[in-house]
Amino acid sequence: MKTFTLEQAKQDLDKVLEHAKAGGTVIIIGEDDQAYELVATIYTEPGPRKPGSAKGEMILTDEFYEPLPEFKPYTK
């Protein structure tokens, strides 16, 4: 684990990213003493959307189709 101030991280961004890429954890200390942890992960592009993939995930009861109480005065 390596610790950098915000200014050091800005100046040595290549070194910071290289350390994270090698599997190390980087802690960046901000101006207000807030700590930020930088950990490298592998980004993968999301695959194409698949229509109907959430089928069966939601169940709508008959109550869903009832008018909202706020709109009762406007309905017949």
mmJSON file of the N, C-alpha and C atoms, coordinates in Angstrom:
{"data_MODEL":{"atom_site":{
"group_PDB":["ATOM","ATOM","ATOM","ATOM","ATOM","ATOM","ATOM","ATOM","ATOM","ATOM","ATOM","ATOM","ATOM","ATOM","ATOM","ATOM","ATOM","ATOM","ATOM","ATOM","ATOM","ATOM","ATOM","ATOM","ATOM","ATOM","ATOM","ATOM","ATOM","ATOM","ATOM","ATOM","ATOM","ATOM","ATOM","ATOM","ATOM","ATOM","ATOM","ATOM","ATOM","ATOM","ATOM","ATOM","ATOM","ATOM","ATOM","ATOM","ATOM","ATOM","ATOM","ATOM","ATOM","ATOM","ATOM","ATOM","ATOM","ATOM","ATOM","ATOM","ATOM","ATOM","ATOM","ATOM","ATOM","ATOM","ATOM","ATOM","ATOM","ATOM","ATOM","ATOM","ATOM","ATOM","ATOM","ATOM","ATOM","ATOM","ATOM","ATOM","ATOM","ATOM","ATOM","ATOM","ATOM","ATOM","ATOM","ATOM","ATOM","ATOM","ATOM","ATOM","ATOM","ATOM","ATOM","ATOM","ATOM","ATOM","ATOM","ATOM","ATOM","ATOM","ATOM","ATOM","ATOM","ATOM","ATOM","ATOM","ATOM","ATOM","ATOM","ATOM","ATOM","ATOM","ATOM","ATOM","ATOM","ATOM","ATOM","ATOM","ATOM","ATOM","ATOM","ATOM","ATOM","ATOM","ATOM","ATOM","ATOM","ATOM","ATOM","ATOM","ATOM","ATOM","ATOM","ATOM","ATOM","ATOM","ATOM","ATOM","ATOM","ATOM","ATOM","ATOM","ATOM","ATOM","ATOM","ATOM","ATOM","ATOM","ATOM","ATOM","ATOM","ATOM","ATOM","ATOM","ATOM","ATOM","ATOM","ATOM","ATOM","ATOM","ATOM","ATOM","ATOM","ATOM","ATOM","ATOM","ATOM","ATOM","ATOM","ATOM","ATOM","ATOM","ATOM","ATOM","ATOM","ATOM","ATOM","ATOM","ATOM","ATOM","ATOM","ATOM","ATOM","ATOM","ATOM","ATOM","ATOM","ATOM","ATOM","ATOM","ATOM","ATOM","ATOM","ATOM","ATOM","ATOM","ATOM","ATOM","ATOM","ATOM","ATOM","ATOM","ATOM","ATOM","ATOM","ATOM","ATOM","ATOM","ATOM","ATOM","ATOM","ATOM","ATOM","ATOM","ATOM","ATOM","ATOM","ATOM","ATOM","ATOM","ATOM","ATOM","ATOM","ATOM","ATOM","ATOM"],
"id":[1,2,3,4,5,6,7,8,9,10,11,12,13,14,15,16,17,18,19,20,21,22,23,24,25,26,27,28,29,30,31,32,33,34,35,36,37,38,39,40,41,42,43,44,45,46,47,48,49,50,51,52,53,54,55,56,57,58,59,60,61,62,63,64,65,66,67,68,69,70,71,72,73,74,75,76,77,78,79,80,81,82,83,84,85,86,87,88,89,90,91,92,93,94,95,96,97,98,99,100,101,102,103,104,105,106,107,108,109,110,111,112,113,114,115,116,117,118,119,120,121,122,123,124,125,126,127,128,129,130,131,132,133,134,135,136,137,138,139,140,141,142,143,144,145,146,147,148,149,150,151,152,153,154,155,156,157,158,159,160,161,162,163,164,165,166,167,168,169,170,171,172,173,174,175,176,177,178,179,180,181,182,183,184,185,186,187,188,189,190,191,192,193,194,195,196,197,198,199,200,201,202,203,204,205,206,207,208,209,210,211,212,213,214,215,216,217,218,219,220,221,222,223,224,225,226,227,228],
"type_symbol":["N","C","C","N","C","C","N","C","C","N","C","C","N","C","C","N","C","C","N","C","C","N","C","C","N","C","C","N","C","C","N","C","C","N","C","C","N","C","C","N","C","C","N","C","C","N","C","C","N","C","C","N","C","C","N","C","C","N","C","C","N","C","C","N","C","C","N","C","C","N","C","C","N","C","C","N","C","C","N","C","C","N","C","C","N","C","C","N","C","C","N","C","C","N","C","C","N","C","C","N","C","C","N","C","C","N","C","C","N","C","C","N","C","C","N","C","C","N","C","C","N","C","C","N","C","C","N","C","C","N","C","C","N","C","C","N","C","C","N","C","C","N","C","C","N","C","C","N","C","C","N","C","C","N","C","C","N","C","C","N","C","C","N","C","C","N","C","C","N","C","C","N","C","C","N","C","C","N","C","C","N","C","C","N","C","C","N","C","C","N","C","C","N","C","C","N","C","C","N","C","C","N","C","C","N","C","C","N","C","C","N","C","C","N","C","C","N","C","C","N","C","C","N","C","C","N","C","C"],
"label_atom_id":["N","CA","C","N","CA","C","N","CA","C","N","CA","C","N","CA","C","N","CA","C","N","CA","C","N","CA","C","N","CA","C","N","CA","C","N","CA","C","N","CA","C","N","CA","C","N","CA","C","N","CA","C","N","CA","C","N","CA","C","N","CA","C","N","CA","C","N","CA","C","N","CA","C","N","CA","C","N","CA","C","N","CA","C","N","CA","C","N","CA","C","N","CA","C","N","CA","C","N","CA","C","N","CA","C","N","CA","C","N","CA","C","N","CA","C","N","CA","C","N","CA","C","N","CA","C","N","CA","C","N","CA","C","N","CA","C","N","CA","C","N","CA","C","N","CA","C","N","CA","C","N","CA","C","N","CA","C","N","CA","C","N","CA","C","N","CA","C","N","CA","C","N","CA","C","N","CA","C","N","CA","C","N","CA","C","N","CA","C","N","CA","C","N","CA","C","N","CA","C","N","CA","C","N","CA","C","N","CA","C","N","CA","C","N","CA","C","N","CA","C","N","CA","C","N","CA","C","N","CA","C","N","CA","C","N","CA","C","N","CA","C","N","CA","C","N","CA","C","N","CA","C","N","CA","C","N","CA","C","N","CA","C","N","CA","C"],
"label_alt_id":[null,null,null,null,null,null,null,null,null,null,null,null,null,null,null,null,null,null,null,null,null,null,null,null,null,null,null,null,null,null,null,null,null,null,null,null,null,null,null,null,null,null,null,null,null,null,null,null,null,null,null,null,null,null,null,null,null,null,null,null,null,null,null,null,null,null,null,null,null,null,null,null,null,null,null,null,null,null,null,null,null,null,null,null,null,null,null,null,null,null,null,null,null,null,null,null,null,null,null,null,null,null,null,null,null,null,null,null,null,null,null,null,null,null,null,null,null,null,null,null,null,null,null,null,null,null,null,null,null,null,null,null,null,null,null,null,null,null,null,null,null,null,null,null,null,null,null,null,null,null,null,null,null,null,null,null,null,null,null,null,null,null,null,null,null,null,null,null,null,null,null,null,null,null,null,null,null,null,null,null,null,null,null,null,null,null,null,null,null,null,null,null,null,null,null,null,null,null,null,null,null,null,null,null,null,null,null,null,null,null,null,null,null,null,null,null,null,null,null,null,null,null,null,null,null,null,null,null],
"label_comp_id":["MET","MET","MET","LYS","LYS","LYS","THR","THR","THR","PHE","PHE","PHE","THR","THR","THR","LEU","LEU","LEU","GLU","GLU","GLU","GLN","GLN","GLN","ALA","ALA","ALA","LYS","LYS","LYS","GLN","GLN","GLN","ASP","ASP","ASP","LEU","LEU","LEU","ASP","ASP","ASP","LYS","LYS","LYS","VAL","VAL","VAL","LEU","LEU","LEU","GLU","GLU","GLU","HIS","HIS","HIS","ALA","ALA","ALA","LYS","LYS","LYS","ALA","ALA","ALA","GLY","GLY","GLY","GLY","GLY","GLY","THR","THR","THR","VAL","VAL","VAL","ILE","ILE","ILE","ILE","ILE","ILE","ILE","ILE","ILE","GLY","GLY","GLY","GLU","GLU","GLU","ASP","ASP","ASP","ASP","ASP","ASP","GLN","GLN","GLN","ALA","ALA","ALA","TYR","TYR","TYR","GLU","GLU","GLU","LEU","LEU","LEU","VAL","VAL","VAL","ALA","ALA","ALA","THR","THR","THR","ILE","ILE","ILE","TYR","TYR","TYR","THR","THR","THR","GLU","GLU","GLU","PRO","PRO","PRO","GLY","GLY","GLY","PRO","PRO","PRO","ARG","ARG","ARG","LYS","LYS","LYS","PRO","PRO","PRO","GLY","GLY","GLY","SER","SER","SER","ALA","ALA","ALA","LYS","LYS","LYS","GLY","GLY","GLY","GLU","GLU","GLU","MET","MET","MET","ILE","ILE","ILE","LEU","LEU","LEU","THR","THR","THR","ASP","ASP","ASP","GLU","GLU","GLU","PHE","PHE","PHE","TYR","TYR","TYR","GLU","GLU","GLU","PRO","PRO","PRO","LEU","LEU","LEU","PRO","PRO","PRO","GLU","GLU","GLU","PHE","PHE","PHE","LYS","LYS","LYS","PRO","PRO","PRO","TYR","TYR","TYR","THR","THR","THR","LYS","LYS","LYS"],
"label_asym_id":["A","A","A","A","A","A","A","A","A","A","A","A","A","A","A","A","A","A","A","A","A","A","A","A","A","A","A","A","A","A","A","A","A","A","A","A","A","A","A","A","A","A","A","A","A","A","A","A","A","A","A","A","A","A","A","A","A","A","A","A","A","A","A","A","A","A","A","A","A","A","A","A","A","A","A","A","A","A","A","A","A","A","A","A","A","A","A","A","A","A","A","A","A","A","A","A","A","A","A","A","A","A","A","A","A","A","A","A","A","A","A","A","A","A","A","A","A","A","A","A","A","A","A","A","A","A","A","A","A","A","A","A","A","A","A","A","A","A","A","A","A","A","A","A","A","A","A","A","A","A","A","A","A","A","A","A","A","A","A","A","A","A","A","A","A","A","A","A","A","A","A","A","A","A","A","A","A","A","A","A","A","A","A","A","A","A","A","A","A","A","A","A","A","A","A","A","A","A","A","A","A","A","A","A","A","A","A","A","A","A","A","A","A","A","A","A","A","A","A","A","A","A","A","A","A","A","A","A"],
"label_entity_id":["1","1","1","1","1","1","1","1","1","1","1","1","1","1","1","1","1","1","1","1","1","1","1","1","1","1","1","1","1","1","1","1","1","1","1","1","1","1","1","1","1","1","1","1","1","1","1","1","1","1","1","1","1","1","1","1","1","1","1","1","1","1","1","1","1","1","1","1","1","1","1","1","1","1","1","1","1","1","1","1","1","1","1","1","1","1","1","1","1","1","1","1","1","1","1","1","1","1","1","1","1","1","1","1","1","1","1","1","1","1","1","1","1","1","1","1","1","1","1","1","1","1","1","1","1","1","1","1","1","1","1","1","1","1","1","1","1","1","1","1","1","1","1","1","1","1","1","1","1","1","1","1","1","1","1","1","1","1","1","1","1","1","1","1","1","1","1","1","1","1","1","1","1","1","1","1","1","1","1","1","1","1","1","1","1","1","1","1","1","1","1","1","1","1","1","1","1","1","1","1","1","1","1","1","1","1","1","1","1","1","1","1","1","1","1","1","1","1","1","1","1","1","1","1","1","1","1","1"],
"label_seq_id":[1,1,1,2,2,2,3,3,3,4,4,4,5,5,5,6,6,6,7,7,7,8,8,8,9,9,9,10,10,10,11,11,11,12,12,12,13,13,13,14,14,14,15,15,15,16,16,16,17,17,17,18,18,18,19,19,19,20,20,20,21,21,21,22,22,22,23,23,23,24,24,24,25,25,25,26,26,26,27,27,27,28,28,28,29,29,29,30,30,30,31,31,31,32,32,32,33,33,33,34,34,34,35,35,35,36,36,36,37,37,37,38,38,38,39,39,39,40,40,40,41,41,41,42,42,42,43,43,43,44,44,44,45,45,45,46,46,46,47,47,47,48,48,48,49,49,49,50,50,50,51,51,51,52,52,52,53,53,53,54,54,54,55,55,55,56,56,56,57,57,57,58,58,58,59,59,59,60,60,60,61,61,61,62,62,62,63,63,63,64,64,64,65,65,65,66,66,66,67,67,67,68,68,68,69,69,69,70,70,70,71,71,71,72,72,72,73,73,73,74,74,74,75,75,75,76,76,76],
"pdbx_PDB_ins_code":[null,null,null,null,null,null,null,null,null,null,null,null,null,null,null,null,null,null,null,null,null,null,null,null,null,null,null,null,null,null,null,null,null,null,null,null,null,null,null,null,null,null,null,null,null,null,null,null,null,null,null,null,null,null,null,null,null,null,null,null,null,null,null,null,null,null,null,null,null,null,null,null,null,null,null,null,null,null,null,null,null,null,null,null,null,null,null,null,null,null,null,null,null,null,null,null,null,null,null,null,null,null,null,null,null,null,null,null,null,null,null,null,null,null,null,null,null,null,null,null,null,null,null,null,null,null,null,null,null,null,null,null,null,null,null,null,null,null,null,null,null,null,null,null,null,null,null,null,null,null,null,null,null,null,null,null,null,null,null,null,null,null,null,null,null,null,null,null,null,null,null,null,null,null,null,null,null,null,null,null,null,null,null,null,null,null,null,null,null,null,null,null,null,null,null,null,null,null,null,null,null,null,null,null,null,null,null,null,null,null,null,null,null,null,null,null,null,null,null,null,null,null,null,null,null,null,null,null],
"Cartn_x":[0.857,0.0,0.897,0.575,1.31,0.337,0.845,0.03,0.615,-0.269,0.12,-0.787,-0.251,-1.136,-1.783,-2.794,-3.489,-2.537,-1.703,-0.749,0.273,0.776,1.72,1.064,-0.191,-0.904,-1.108,-1.384,-1.552,-0.236,0.863,2.158,2.685,2.49,3.028,1.912,0.982,-0.163,0.278,1.298,1.778,2.266,2.993,3.512,2.356,1.368,0.209,-0.542,-0.809,-1.553,-0.743,0.547,1.39,1.38,1.42,1.368,0.031,-1.063,-2.385,-2.492,-1.955,-2.014,-1.239,-0.164,0.65,-0.019,-1.189,-1.922,-1.864,-1.199,-1.101,-2.296,-2.474,-3.533,-2.918,-3.585,-3.1,-4.09,-3.575,-4.391,-3.999,-4.978,-4.736,-5.396,-4.599,-5.107,-5.447,-6.721,-7.184,-6.853,-7.245,-6.961,-7.635,-8.78,-9.532,-9.27,-8.12,-7.725,-8.689,-9.461,-10.331,-9.461,-9.586,-8.77,-9.57,-8.911,-9.512,-8.665,-9.307,-8.594,-8.735,-7.624,-7.608,-7.16,-8.016,-7.705,-7.981,-7.059,-7.228,-8.19,-9.068,-9.952,-9.916,-10.401,-10.45,-11.826,-11.843,-13.097,-13.44,-14.662,-15.13,-16.35,-16.422,-17.564,-18.817,-19.913,-21.144,-21.6,-22.182,-22.657,-23.919,-24.401,-25.619,-26.822,-27.759,-28.957,-29.775,-30.416,-31.186,-32.646,-33.515,-34.92,-35.56,-36.321,-37.033,-36.203,-34.998,-34.134,-34.647,-35.52,-36.046,-37.429,-37.843,-39.165,-39.277,-40.363,-40.592,-39.943,-39.176,-38.511,-39.46,-40.498,-41.453,-42.845,-43.57,-44.948,-45.843,-46.77,-47.698,-49.023,-49.478,-50.777,-51.866,-53.11,-54.234,-54.279,-53.746,-53.72,-52.913,-51.947,-51.121,-51.974,-53.039,-53.866,-54.983,-55.119,-56.13,-55.673,-56.659,-56.265,-55.673,-54.763,-54.151,-55.181,-55.115,-56.083,-56.106,-54.972,-54.915,-55.76,-56.015,-56.766,-58.226,-58.664,-60.062,-61.063,-60.83,-61.794,-61.938,-60.957,-60.992,-61.532,-61.779,-62.304,-63.787,-64.449,-65.915,-66.267],
"Cartn_y":[-1.171,0.0,1.226,2.178,3.433,4.57,5.611,6.775,7.986,8.75,9.969,11.096,12.306,13.461,13.714,14.539,14.836,15.475,16.385,17.045,16.049,15.149,14.134,13.231,12.856,11.974,12.656,13.956,14.698,14.747,14.989,15.12,13.769,12.713,11.395,10.411,10.831,9.974,8.645,8.677,7.431,6.452,6.956,6.108,5.549,6.388,5.965,4.854,5.06,4.057,2.769,2.886,1.712,0.867,1.525,0.802,0.074,0.754,0.12,-1.042,-0.86,-1.907,-3.15,-2.952,-4.071,-4.829,-4.394,-5.094,-4.399,-3.279,-2.547,-1.649,-1.277,-0.348,1.03,2.034,3.402,4.199,4.902,5.794,7.219,8.027,9.429,10.264,11.122,11.986,13.335,13.734,14.991,16.175,17.357,18.597,18.657,18.051,18.088,16.843,16.187,14.952,13.798,13.906,12.811,11.818,10.536,9.513,8.844,8.628,7.953,6.731,5.596,4.357,4.06,3.828,3.535,2.091,1.283,-0.121,-0.407,-1.022,-1.328,-2.509,-2.386,-3.48,-3.617,-4.717,-4.93,-4.529,-3.603,-3.122,-3.959,-4.422,-5.148,-4.422,-4.355,-3.707,-4.531,-3.851,-4.608,-5.227,-6.398,-7.086,-6.441,-6.921,-6.349,-6.619,-5.703,-5.866,-7.037,-7.724,-8.891,-8.634,-8.385,-8.11,-9.278,-8.948,-9.966,-10.634,-10.148,-10.812,-10.664,-9.696,-9.497,-10.13,-10.908,-11.52,-12.394,-12.191,-12.951,-12.342,-11.274,-10.634,-9.738,-9.226,-8.337,-8.952,-8.78,-9.263,-8.062,-7.781,-6.677,-7.236,-6.747,-7.175,-6.323,-6.708,-5.939,-4.538,-4.38,-3.071,-2.058,-2.529,-1.646,-0.867,-1.499,-0.877,-0.001,0.016,0.87,2.323,3.267,4.68,5.101,6.034,6.543,7.341,7.281,8.014,9.513,10.077,11.506,11.882,10.92,11.202,10.766,10.237,9.807,10.912,12.185,13.233,13.472,13.108,13.373,12.207,11.084,9.922,9.795,9.11,8.963,7.775],
"Cartn_z":[0.0,0.0,0.0,-0.888,-0.949,-0.701,-0.055,0.252,-0.452,-1.09,-1.793,-1.344,-1.348,-1.186,-2.535,-2.547,-3.795,-4.799,-4.354,-5.243,-5.8,-4.954,-5.422,-6.455,-6.212,-7.142,-8.482,-8.464,-9.717,-10.49,-9.793,-10.453,-10.937,-10.165,-10.494,-10.831,-11.658,-11.972,-12.58,-13.429,-14.033,-12.962,-11.982,-10.902,-10.061,-9.795,-9.006,-9.726,-11.008,-11.772,-11.943,-12.118,-12.263,-10.99,-9.836,-8.565,-8.409,-8.756,-8.66,-9.644,-10.847,-11.868,-11.452,-10.686,-10.223,-9.074,-8.679,-7.627,-6.287,-6.22,-4.965,-4.738,-3.51,-3.152,-2.979,-3.517,-3.425,-2.589,-1.595,-0.781,-1.143,-1.515,-1.84,-0.753,-0.127,0.938,0.325,0.418,-0.141,0.746,0.275,0.986,2.353,2.472,3.73,4.582,4.347,5.036,4.781,3.728,3.291,2.533,2.817,2.16,1.046,-0.076,-1.217,-1.54,-1.733,-2.034,-3.522,-4.181,-5.604,-5.783,-6.393,-6.637,-8.107,-8.793,-10.209,-10.388,-11.354,-11.737,-13.254,-13.739,-15.186,-15.682,-16.636,-17.202,-18.424,-18.473,-19.647,-20.201,-21.497,-22.142,-21.856,-21.537,-21.33,-22.649,-22.545,-23.734,-24.278,-25.392,-25.958,-25.05,-25.08,-24.263,-24.788,-23.883,-24.259,-23.898,-24.889,-24.583,-23.839,-22.807,-22.047,-20.97,-20.723,-19.748,-18.317,-18.054,-16.7,-16.535,-17.504,-17.443,-16.195,-15.439,-14.228,-12.999,-13.167,-12.034,-11.246,-11.891,-11.232,-11.291,-10.217,-10.173,-9.874,-10.767,-10.572,-10.083,-8.953,-8.434,-9.066,-8.872,-9.416,-8.827,-7.627,-6.983,-7.804,-8.561,-9.385,-10.377,-10.881,-11.913,-11.343,-10.033,-9.397,-9.459,-9.604,-9.619,-8.269,-8.316,-7.097,-6.299,-4.965,-4.151,-4.444,-4.817,-5.109,-6.318,-7.203,-8.428,-8.346,-7.201,-7.036,-7.381,-6.952,-7.296,-8.787,-9.564,-11.002,-11.815,-11.174,-11.884,-11.628,-12.507,-12.375,-11.533],
"occupancy":[1.0,1.0,1.0,1.0,1.0,1.0,1.0,1.0,1.0,1.0,1.0,1.0,1.0,1.0,1.0,1.0,1.0,1.0,1.0,1.0,1.0,1.0,1.0,1.0,1.0,1.0,1.0,1.0,1.0,1.0,1.0,1.0,1.0,1.0,1.0,1.0,1.0,1.0,1.0,1.0,1.0,1.0,1.0,1.0,1.0,1.0,1.0,1.0,1.0,1.0,1.0,1.0,1.0,1.0,1.0,1.0,1.0,1.0,1.0,1.0,1.0,1.0,1.0,1.0,1.0,1.0,1.0,1.0,1.0,1.0,1.0,1.0,1.0,1.0,1.0,1.0,1.0,1.0,1.0,1.0,1.0,1.0,1.0,1.0,1.0,1.0,1.0,1.0,1.0,1.0,1.0,1.0,1.0,1.0,1.0,1.0,1.0,1.0,1.0,1.0,1.0,1.0,1.0,1.0,1.0,1.0,1.0,1.0,1.0,1.0,1.0,1.0,1.0,1.0,1.0,1.0,1.0,1.0,1.0,1.0,1.0,1.0,1.0,1.0,1.0,1.0,1.0,1.0,1.0,1.0,1.0,1.0,1.0,1.0,1.0,1.0,1.0,1.0,1.0,1.0,1.0,1.0,1.0,1.0,1.0,1.0,1.0,1.0,1.0,1.0,1.0,1.0,1.0,1.0,1.0,1.0,1.0,1.0,1.0,1.0,1.0,1.0,1.0,1.0,1.0,1.0,1.0,1.0,1.0,1.0,1.0,1.0,1.0,1.0,1.0,1.0,1.0,1.0,1.0,1.0,1.0,1.0,1.0,1.0,1.0,1.0,1.0,1.0,1.0,1.0,1.0,1.0,1.0,1.0,1.0,1.0,1.0,1.0,1.0,1.0,1.0,1.0,1.0,1.0,1.0,1.0,1.0,1.0,1.0,1.0,1.0,1.0,1.0,1.0,1.0,1.0,1.0,1.0,1.0,1.0,1.0,1.0,1.0,1.0,1.0,1.0,1.0,1.0],
"B_iso_or_equiv":[0.0,0.0,0.0,0.0,0.0,0.0,0.0,0.0,0.0,0.0,0.0,0.0,0.0,0.0,0.0,0.0,0.0,0.0,0.0,0.0,0.0,0.0,0.0,0.0,0.0,0.0,0.0,0.0,0.0,0.0,0.0,0.0,0.0,0.0,0.0,0.0,0.0,0.0,0.0,0.0,0.0,0.0,0.0,0.0,0.0,0.0,0.0,0.0,0.0,0.0,0.0,0.0,0.0,0.0,0.0,0.0,0.0,0.0,0.0,0.0,0.0,0.0,0.0,0.0,0.0,0.0,0.0,0.0,0.0,0.0,0.0,0.0,0.0,0.0,0.0,0.0,0.0,0.0,0.0,0.0,0.0,0.0,0.0,0.0,0.0,0.0,0.0,0.0,0.0,0.0,0.0,0.0,0.0,0.0,0.0,0.0,0.0,0.0,0.0,0.0,0.0,0.0,0.0,0.0,0.0,0.0,0.0,0.0,0.0,0.0,0.0,0.0,0.0,0.0,0.0,0.0,0.0,0.0,0.0,0.0,0.0,0.0,0.0,0.0,0.0,0.0,0.0,0.0,0.0,0.0,0.0,0.0,0.0,0.0,0.0,0.0,0.0,0.0,0.0,0.0,0.0,0.0,0.0,0.0,0.0,0.0,0.0,0.0,0.0,0.0,0.0,0.0,0.0,0.0,0.0,0.0,0.0,0.0,0.0,0.0,0.0,0.0,0.0,0.0,0.0,0.0,0.0,0.0,0.0,0.0,0.0,0.0,0.0,0.0,0.0,0.0,0.0,0.0,0.0,0.0,0.0,0.0,0.0,0.0,0.0,0.0,0.0,0.0,0.0,0.0,0.0,0.0,0.0,0.0,0.0,0.0,0.0,0.0,0.0,0.0,0.0,0.0,0.0,0.0,0.0,0.0,0.0,0.0,0.0,0.0,0.0,0.0,0.0,0.0,0.0,0.0,0.0,0.0,0.0,0.0,0.0,0.0,0.0,0.0,0.0,0.0,0.0,0.0],
"pdbx_formal_charge":[null,null,null,null,null,null,null,null,null,null,null,null,null,null,null,null,null,null,null,null,null,null,null,null,null,null,null,null,null,null,null,null,null,null,null,null,null,null,null,null,null,null,null,null,null,null,null,null,null,null,null,null,null,null,null,null,null,null,null,null,null,null,null,null,null,null,null,null,null,null,null,null,null,null,null,null,null,null,null,null,null,null,null,null,null,null,null,null,null,null,null,null,null,null,null,null,null,null,null,null,null,null,null,null,null,null,null,null,null,null,null,null,null,null,null,null,null,null,null,null,null,null,null,null,null,null,null,null,null,null,null,null,null,null,null,null,null,null,null,null,null,null,null,null,null,null,null,null,null,null,null,null,null,null,null,null,null,null,null,null,null,null,null,null,null,null,null,null,null,null,null,null,null,null,null,null,null,null,null,null,null,null,null,null,null,null,null,null,null,null,null,null,null,null,null,null,null,null,null,null,null,null,null,null,null,null,null,null,null,null,null,null,null,null,null,null,null,null,null,null,null,null,null,null,null,null,null,null],
"auth_seq_id":[1,1,1,2,2,2,3,3,3,4,4,4,5,5,5,6,6,6,7,7,7,8,8,8,9,9,9,10,10,10,11,11,11,12,12,12,13,13,13,14,14,14,15,15,15,16,16,16,17,17,17,18,18,18,19,19,19,20,20,20,21,21,21,22,22,22,23,23,23,24,24,24,25,25,25,26,26,26,27,27,27,28,28,28,29,29,29,30,30,30,31,31,31,32,32,32,33,33,33,34,34,34,35,35,35,36,36,36,37,37,37,38,38,38,39,39,39,40,40,40,41,41,41,42,42,42,43,43,43,44,44,44,45,45,45,46,46,46,47,47,47,48,48,48,49,49,49,50,50,50,51,51,51,52,52,52,53,53,53,54,54,54,55,55,55,56,56,56,57,57,57,58,58,58,59,59,59,60,60,60,61,61,61,62,62,62,63,63,63,64,64,64,65,65,65,66,66,66,67,67,67,68,68,68,69,69,69,70,70,70,71,71,71,72,72,72,73,73,73,74,74,74,75,75,75,76,76,76],
"auth_comp_id":["MET","MET","MET","LYS","LYS","LYS","THR","THR","THR","PHE","PHE","PHE","THR","THR","THR","LEU","LEU","LEU","GLU","GLU","GLU","GLN","GLN","GLN","ALA","ALA","ALA","LYS","LYS","LYS","GLN","GLN","GLN","ASP","ASP","ASP","LEU","LEU","LEU","ASP","ASP","ASP","LYS","LYS","LYS","VAL","VAL","VAL","LEU","LEU","LEU","GLU","GLU","GLU","HIS","HIS","HIS","ALA","ALA","ALA","LYS","LYS","LYS","ALA","ALA","ALA","GLY","GLY","GLY","GLY","GLY","GLY","THR","THR","THR","VAL","VAL","VAL","ILE","ILE","ILE","ILE","ILE","ILE","ILE","ILE","ILE","GLY","GLY","GLY","GLU","GLU","GLU","ASP","ASP","ASP","ASP","ASP","ASP","GLN","GLN","GLN","ALA","ALA","ALA","TYR","TYR","TYR","GLU","GLU","GLU","LEU","LEU","LEU","VAL","VAL","VAL","ALA","ALA","ALA","THR","THR","THR","ILE","ILE","ILE","TYR","TYR","TYR","THR","THR","THR","GLU","GLU","GLU","PRO","PRO","PRO","GLY","GLY","GLY","PRO","PRO","PRO","ARG","ARG","ARG","LYS","LYS","LYS","PRO","PRO","PRO","GLY","GLY","GLY","SER","SER","SER","ALA","ALA","ALA","LYS","LYS","LYS","GLY","GLY","GLY","GLU","GLU","GLU","MET","MET","MET","ILE","ILE","ILE","LEU","LEU","LEU","THR","THR","THR","ASP","ASP","ASP","GLU","GLU","GLU","PHE","PHE","PHE","TYR","TYR","TYR","GLU","GLU","GLU","PRO","PRO","PRO","LEU","LEU","LEU","PRO","PRO","PRO","GLU","GLU","GLU","PHE","PHE","PHE","LYS","LYS","LYS","PRO","PRO","PRO","TYR","TYR","TYR","THR","THR","THR","LYS","LYS","LYS"],
"auth_asym_id":["A","A","A","A","A","A","A","A","A","A","A","A","A","A","A","A","A","A","A","A","A","A","A","A","A","A","A","A","A","A","A","A","A","A","A","A","A","A","A","A","A","A","A","A","A","A","A","A","A","A","A","A","A","A","A","A","A","A","A","A","A","A","A","A","A","A","A","A","A","A","A","A","A","A","A","A","A","A","A","A","A","A","A","A","A","A","A","A","A","A","A","A","A","A","A","A","A","A","A","A","A","A","A","A","A","A","A","A","A","A","A","A","A","A","A","A","A","A","A","A","A","A","A","A","A","A","A","A","A","A","A","A","A","A","A","A","A","A","A","A","A","A","A","A","A","A","A","A","A","A","A","A","A","A","A","A","A","A","A","A","A","A","A","A","A","A","A","A","A","A","A","A","A","A","A","A","A","A","A","A","A","A","A","A","A","A","A","A","A","A","A","A","A","A","A","A","A","A","A","A","A","A","A","A","A","A","A","A","A","A","A","A","A","A","A","A","A","A","A","A","A","A","A","A","A","A","A","A"],
"auth_atom_id":["N","CA","C","N","CA","C","N","CA","C","N","CA","C","N","CA","C","N","CA","C","N","CA","C","N","CA","C","N","CA","C","N","CA","C","N","CA","C","N","CA","C","N","CA","C","N","CA","C","N","CA","C","N","CA","C","N","CA","C","N","CA","C","N","CA","C","N","CA","C","N","CA","C","N","CA","C","N","CA","C","N","CA","C","N","CA","C","N","CA","C","N","CA","C","N","CA","C","N","CA","C","N","CA","C","N","CA","C","N","CA","C","N","CA","C","N","CA","C","N","CA","C","N","CA","C","N","CA","C","N","CA","C","N","CA","C","N","CA","C","N","CA","C","N","CA","C","N","CA","C","N","CA","C","N","CA","C","N","CA","C","N","CA","C","N","CA","C","N","CA","C","N","CA","C","N","CA","C","N","CA","C","N","CA","C","N","CA","C","N","CA","C","N","CA","C","N","CA","C","N","CA","C","N","CA","C","N","CA","C","N","CA","C","N","CA","C","N","CA","C","N","CA","C","N","CA","C","N","CA","C","N","CA","C","N","CA","C","N","CA","C","N","CA","C","N","CA","C","N","CA","C","N","CA","C","N","CA","C","N","CA","C","N","CA","C"],
"pdbx_PDB_model_num":[1,1,1,1,1,1,1,1,1,1,1,1,1,1,1,1,1,1,1,1,1,1,1,1,1,1,1,1,1,1,1,1,1,1,1,1,1,1,1,1,1,1,1,1,1,1,1,1,1,1,1,1,1,1,1,1,1,1,1,1,1,1,1,1,1,1,1,1,1,1,1,1,1,1,1,1,1,1,1,1,1,1,1,1,1,1,1,1,1,1,1,1,1,1,1,1,1,1,1,1,1,1,1,1,1,1,1,1,1,1,1,1,1,1,1,1,1,1,1,1,1,1,1,1,1,1,1,1,1,1,1,1,1,1,1,1,1,1,1,1,1,1,1,1,1,1,1,1,1,1,1,1,1,1,1,1,1,1,1,1,1,1,1,1,1,1,1,1,1,1,1,1,1,1,1,1,1,1,1,1,1,1,1,1,1,1,1,1,1,1,1,1,1,1,1,1,1,1,1,1,1,1,1,1,1,1,1,1,1,1,1,1,1,1,1,1,1,1,1,1,1,1,1,1,1,1,1,1]
}}}
